[in-house]
């Protein structure tokens, strides 16, 4: 009985430590701006997905919930806090949808399991050929100064990207991991756009404002996390 009680206390203590470390990681990742194209990025969505993978969806959800509660009560843990406000005023601002989406993303990344079959390989290849095309297109257009209007060059470049991702999808399991992470991260942007439309109006270019600038950065974070997915998931053994 004493052994069981000691184990329970250790389990609870470990959970509290994990939640504390997780909220610190979320705060730090929200504050650090990393130069990227077309806008600077933070690693916060990376941490949100990591929490679900490494901690499991239960502790991951608790961690994100505590983080949001810290922000609501006035602790400046959010990305642009305290510069643009603190507490409930900031939380209910234009970014509330994204913040609530963190909860869904953490749950999905911790709950869903990668499926590696023909359909998911082709689907992931088609999806991730687009950010690769944008990245290579930026290099060809901005660096090499080639015109990438709807020309044969642009179509050839996209076809190359598509064929490349298809080949890689059949050779690497990382694409199955990336597809699960993409599904997990989608609610952040769906809820983010929904709330943004309520706050600033549905007549605004919501996709261009709230999604498009982050596509390349999000793709980079998803693939980085997909490569490390198996290693991060092994951390659950120690929890």
N, C-alpha and C positions, 0 to 999 in steps of 0.2 A: 504493500500500500504506500509506504514511504517512497519506494522507488518510483512508483507511478506518479506520485505527487511531484517528486523532483523532476521527472521527465516533463510533466505538464508545465511546470514553472519555467524550465529551460526552453520549451517550445514557445511559450508566450513571450519570454524575454527575447528570443531570437527573432520572433515576428516583429516585435516593437523596434528592434535594431534595424531590421530590413526595411521597415516602413520609413524610419528616420533617414536611413541612407538613401532610400529611393526618392524621398521628397527633396533631399539636398541635391541629388543628381538632377531632378526636374528643374529645380530653381536655377542651378548653375547653367544647365543647358539652355534655359530660356534667356539668360542674360548675355551669353557669349554669342557674338555675331561673327560669322566666318565669311570672308569674301567669297562670292560665288556669282555665277551668271544666271539670270539677269539681275538678281537682287541678292544681298547678303542672306545667308541662311543661319538658322540655329539648329542644334542637334536635339531639340526637344521631342519631336516625333520619333526620332531614333530611340530615345530613352523610354518614351511611352510604350513602344512596341517591345523593347528589351525587357521591361518590367513584366509584361505578360509571359514572355518566353522563359525568362530565367526564374522568376518568382512563382509562376503559375497564375492563373486568372484570379484566384481568390485574394492572395496577398497583393497582387498587382492592382486589382480594383481598390483594395483598402488603401494602398499607397497613393494612388491618384486621387481618391476621395479625400484623404487627409490633406494632400497638397492643395486641392481646390478650397477646402475649408479654411486652410491657413490664409489663402488669398482673400476669401470672403470676409474674414474677421479683421483684415487690415494689415496682415504681414505682407511686405512687398516682394512676393515670390513670382509674380507674373512678369512676362517679357518686358513690357513698357511701364512697369510700376516701380517707383512712385511717380515717374515723370508725367504720366498721363492719368494719374489718379490711383487710388487704393480702395480696398474693401469691396463692398457690394456695388458701389458706383462703377468701378472698373469692370467687375465681373459681368455685370449686365450690359456692358458696352458692346461695340460691334464684334468683339472676338468671343463672346459667350458661347456661340455655337461650336466653335473650334474646341474650346475648353471642355465642354460637355462631351464632345466627340472623343476626347482622350479616354473617357471611361469605356466607351464602346470598343475603341481600338485596342485597349489593354486586354479587355475580356476576350476579344476575337483572336488576338495574337497568342494568348495563353490557352485558348480552348480548341481552336482549329488545328488540324494536322495536315501537313502537305500530302497531296495526292499526285503521284507521278505516273500518269498514263498518257496515251497518245493525244487525247483531247486537251489536257492541261498543258502539255508541251507546246502544241501548236498555238493555243490561246495565249500563253505567256509570251511566246515568240512574237506574235502579232502585236500584242500590247506594248512590249518593251522595245520593239523596233522603232517606235515613234520617238521616244527620248534620245535614242542613239542617232536617229536622223537629224534631230534638232542640234545635237552636239556636233556632229560632223558637218551639218549645214552651216553652223556658226563658224567653224574652222574654214570651210571652203569659201563662204561669202565674205567674212570679215578679215580673214588672214590672207587667203590666196586671191581674194578680190574677184571671184567668179560670180557671174549673175545666176541667182537661184530662183528666178521667177519660174512659172510652170513651163519648164523646158525639158528637153531630153536629158540634160545633165541632172536636173532635180529628180526626175523619175528614175533614172539609172542609179542615183545615189540612194534613194529610198529602197529600191529593189535589192541593192547590195546590203543595206541594213537589215532588211527582212530575211534574206537568205542567211546572213550571218547569225542572226538571233535564232533562226530555226535550227541551224547546225549546232549551235551552242546548247540549245534547249534539249537536244537529243543526246548530247555528250555530257552535260553537267546537271546534277540534281538541284543546283542552286536556283534554277528557274522555277521549280515546283515550290521552293521556299519563298521565292520572290512573289509568286502569285498569291500565296496565303497572306503575305505581308501587305500586298496591294489591297486585297479584300479587307484587311484589318484597318488600313489607313483611310479607306474611302469614307467611312462615317464621319471622320473629322471634317472633311471638306463638304460633304453633303449637309451636315448640320451647320457647318460654318457659313455656307452660302445661304441656307434657309434663314438663319438668324440675321445675317448681313442684309438680306433683302427686306426683312421686317424693319430693321433699324434705318437703313438709308434709302429704301424704296426699290421696288422691283423693276423700275424703268432704267436703273443704272446697269452698266456692263459688269454684272456680278462675277461672271467667270473670269473675265480679263483682270478684275481687281483681286479676287479672292482665291483663284486657283492657278491660272496660267503662269504667273511669275514664279511659282514654287515647284513646277513640274520637274524640271531638271534636278533641282536639289533633292526633291523627294525621291526621284528615281535613283539618285546616287546613294541616298541613305538606305533605301530598300535593298539595293544590291549589296551594299556593305554588310548590312544585317543578315541578308540571305546567305552570304559566304560564311558568316560566323554563327549561323543559326544552330547548327548541331552542337558546337562548343558551348554556346550560351545555355542551351537546353539541359546540358549535363549538370549545370549549377543547381538544378532542382534537387539533385541527390543529397546536397548538403543542407537543404532547408527542412 
